[in-house]
Amino acid sequence: MANFQEIIASETPVLIDFSAEWCGPCKMMPPILQQVKHNLGDKVTIIKIDIDKNPAAATAYKVQSVPTLMIFKKGQQKWRQSGVMQAGELEKVITQYL
């Protein structure tokens, strides 16, 4: 978690994808996140966190359903939504924090 705190303290927006292996909708997110990363490049950092392997992170951020997406900038949570989002929608949200 210490490294996690350093990552979300970045000036660059950090998109966290809280997910789980057993979650069907979560399996839809990797290609969407790859497209977002391809389009935005170094303007955003994208991290995937498996809630079963990192229960402390899930508990700390009160993740109750997956996928849950969050955007952090300078250590502060700026945005949060549960459920699958299309790449275009997600890019619009991230762009607000660039």
Buried (B, 14 or more C-beta within 10 A) or exposed (E): EEEBEEBBEBEBBBBBBBBBEEBEEBEEBEEBBEBBBEBBEEBBBBBBBBBEEBEEBBEEBEBEEBBBBBBBBEEEEBBBBBEBBEBEEBBEBBEEBE
